[in-house]
Amino acid sequence: MTDTIPLLSASLLGPLALFSLVSSITPGPNNIMLASSGLNFGFRRTLPHMLGVNIGFSLMILLVGAGLGAVFHSVPLLYTLLKYGGAAYLLYLAWKIATAGQIREDGRRARPFTFLQAAAFQWINPKAWVMVVGVAATYIPESGFFMNLLVATVVCGIVNLPSIGVWVTFGTALRRVLHRPGAVRAFNLTMAALLVLSLYPIAQDVAGLLR
């Protein structure tokens, strides 16, 4: 009889989806560029850019995660170190979000990004790397890693697309609101708090070790 591969439990799927939502919808290079493109070129002309971000990011999770999975299988201790190190860095990211300043527009392109340009950009986007490592090391159990990696990739892709679509569709209104200091502070603090809450599986592990 073939052993059943354990898939991600609901206790991990929820935090994974929350992490993907918070990471995808908070300000970053992709969202700033998408909002600017939406303002200048409209939703339809920005679609290739938006899809390039979504599919490029999803492919990045799959490829980087698959490589990490092979390393984790050979060196199990590395998985543990990366898991807690990734959680610590995500807490640092939450602090950076909470203390972030206003969003500023950095110039405008004569043409919107193409699908391939947006997909390639993910590999040089620091926020994308933090998200990919966070997903692979924090939310995917070592048991059945590769099957769960596929599940996590699909979950992140589904959550990411409407999240970045918000910046394209409502970029003008959102950027006006975020230029108000009080609104910036409240938005950033809320997103930072949600990011911290998404790490509760790690907190549970730590609590178990301290018992």
Legacy VTK file of the C-alpha trace (Angstrom):
# vtk DataFile Version 3.0
C-alpha trace
ASCII
DATASET POLYDATA
POINTS 211 float
0.000 0.000 0.000
1.326 3.446 -0.912
1.721 5.876 1.962
-0.476 8.951 1.812
1.461 12.195 1.534
0.366 14.558 4.334
-0.901 17.789 2.829
-0.884 21.177 4.489
-3.290 21.229 7.426
-5.871 23.935 7.975
-3.717 25.253 10.827
-0.985 26.043 8.292
-3.114 26.911 5.254
-4.795 29.794 7.092
-1.546 31.447 8.222
-0.001 30.812 4.779
-2.912 32.567 3.065
-2.735 35.414 5.594
1.008 35.783 5.106
0.534 35.822 1.331
-2.247 38.426 1.606
-0.303 40.764 3.882
2.928 40.376 1.922
1.185 40.830 -1.435
-1.007 43.804 -0.567
1.436 45.904 1.480
3.522 48.581 -0.268
6.571 47.324 -2.116
8.333 47.680 -5.480
5.722 45.628 -7.380
2.718 47.439 -5.938
4.190 50.909 -6.362
4.937 50.148 -10.010
1.513 48.582 -10.586
-0.290 51.539 -9.021
1.703 53.954 -11.147
1.031 51.887 -14.267
-2.681 51.783 -13.476
-2.718 55.557 -13.141
-0.844 56.182 -16.369
-1.985 53.377 -18.667
-5.244 51.987 -17.268
-6.210 48.506 -16.127
-6.236 46.777 -19.527
-2.744 47.926 -20.558
-1.406 47.001 -17.116
-2.753 43.428 -17.277
0.484 41.953 -18.770
2.461 43.618 -15.972
0.091 42.310 -13.297
0.056 38.759 -14.683
3.830 38.814 -15.038
4.190 39.664 -11.347
1.746 36.929 -10.326
3.050 34.106 -12.512
6.691 35.123 -12.114
6.355 35.159 -8.332
4.549 31.792 -8.308
7.239 30.238 -10.506
9.882 31.684 -8.206
8.275 29.968 -5.183
8.232 26.653 -7.041
11.807 26.799 -8.339
13.449 28.213 -5.222
11.369 25.969 -2.977
12.304 22.855 -4.960
15.983 23.672 -4.592
15.609 24.350 -0.886
13.700 21.085 -0.490
16.638 19.085 -1.845
19.001 20.874 0.522
16.654 20.381 3.481
16.505 16.643 2.745
20.312 16.412 2.860
20.803 18.758 5.819
17.702 18.704 8.094
19.319 21.110 10.574
19.444 23.777 7.868
15.667 23.592 7.556
15.275 24.354 11.264
17.802 27.193 11.183
16.232 28.749 8.097
12.751 28.349 9.552
13.539 30.364 12.680
15.912 32.712 10.900
13.205 33.422 8.314
10.677 34.086 11.078
13.086 36.524 12.735
13.614 38.356 9.448
9.865 38.539 8.884
9.502 40.156 12.296
12.103 42.686 11.172
10.062 43.198 7.986
6.950 43.767 10.108
8.842 46.443 12.051
9.935 48.068 8.788
6.320 48.097 7.566
5.110 49.601 10.863
7.669 52.407 10.660
7.470 52.995 6.901
6.927 56.484 5.576
4.866 57.808 2.733
4.708 56.197 -0.674
6.416 58.242 -3.306
6.152 57.991 -7.047
9.555 57.494 -8.711
9.080 58.682 -12.242
6.938 57.278 -15.019
7.618 54.925 -17.881
6.588 55.772 -21.416
5.211 52.211 -21.752
3.892 49.714 -19.188
5.969 46.693 -18.237
5.579 43.654 -20.480
4.722 40.212 -19.064
8.333 38.997 -19.367
9.795 42.172 -17.849
7.513 41.878 -14.821
8.232 38.156 -14.393
11.999 38.693 -14.616
11.822 41.592 -12.137
10.798 39.183 -9.346
14.298 37.695 -9.245
15.827 41.055 -8.328
13.004 42.162 -6.033
14.161 41.921 -2.377
10.592 41.710 -1.091
9.856 38.765 -3.403
12.894 36.906 -2.039
11.779 37.512 1.552
8.306 36.208 0.676
9.611 33.117 -1.131
11.998 32.148 1.664
9.286 32.859 4.234
6.842 30.540 2.435
9.337 27.709 1.904
10.927 27.771 5.342
8.027 28.763 7.580
4.811 27.313 6.174
5.746 24.100 4.348
6.311 21.022 6.545
9.355 18.859 5.793
7.139 15.775 5.429
5.774 15.678 1.889
7.676 18.866 1.116
7.375 18.843 -2.670
3.655 18.070 -2.826
3.001 20.721 -0.192
5.210 23.119 -2.150
2.834 22.746 -5.109
-0.165 23.402 -2.830
1.546 26.454 -1.291
2.440 27.797 -4.750
-1.205 27.564 -5.874
-2.465 29.182 -2.636
0.008 32.054 -2.926
-0.772 32.560 -6.610
-4.519 32.691 -5.958
-4.140 35.157 -3.076
-1.514 37.272 -4.821
-3.454 38.074 -8.013
-6.426 39.962 -6.520
-4.115 41.564 -3.943
-1.926 43.203 -6.561
-5.026 43.877 -8.661
-6.243 46.157 -5.866
-3.255 48.428 -6.468
-3.978 48.603 -10.205
-7.734 49.146 -9.841
-7.800 51.479 -6.865
-4.283 52.922 -7.084
-5.362 56.532 -7.475
-7.729 56.541 -4.480
-5.421 54.431 -2.349
-2.387 56.591 -3.009
-4.378 59.738 -2.095
-5.365 58.165 1.221
-1.857 56.932 1.949
-0.416 60.420 1.466
-2.143 61.457 4.707
0.296 60.835 7.595
-2.376 59.470 9.954
-3.697 57.038 7.325
-0.171 55.905 6.466
0.537 55.155 10.106
-2.720 53.273 10.700
-2.394 51.220 7.499
1.212 50.265 8.141
0.587 49.336 11.781
-2.363 47.139 10.795
-0.378 45.326 8.102
2.579 44.850 10.452
0.312 43.394 13.147
-1.245 40.962 10.659
2.213 39.900 9.487
3.227 39.133 13.069
-0.016 37.202 13.651
0.677 35.094 10.563
3.756 33.713 12.357
1.774 31.982 15.098
2.800 28.439 13.930
6.395 29.387 14.766
5.278 30.788 18.115
3.539 27.482 18.819
6.755 25.587 18.047
8.732 27.838 20.381
6.108 27.434 23.112
6.340 23.656 22.728
10.119 23.755 23.124
9.816 25.849 26.300
7.388 23.478 27.976
LINES 1 212
211 0 1 2 3 4 5 6 7 8 9 10 11 12 13 14 15 16 17 18 19 20 21 22 23 24 25 26 27 28 29 30 31 32 33 34 35 36 37 38 39 40 41 42 43 44 45 46 47 48 49 50 51 52 53 54 55 56 57 58 59 60 61 62 63 64 65 66 67 68 69 70 71 72 73 74 75 76 77 78 79 80 81 82 83 84 85 86 87 88 89 90 91 92 93 94 95 96 97 98 99 100 101 102 103 104 105 106 107 108 109 110 111 112 113 114 115 116 117 118 119 120 121 122 123 124 125 126 127 128 129 130 131 132 133 134 135 136 137 138 139 140 141 142 143 144 145 146 147 148 149 150 151 152 153 154 155 156 157 158 159 160 161 162 163 164 165 166 167 168 169 170 171 172 173 174 175 176 177 178 179 180 181 182 183 184 185 186 187 188 189 190 191 192 193 194 195 196 197 198 199 200 201 202 203 204 205 206 207 208 209 210
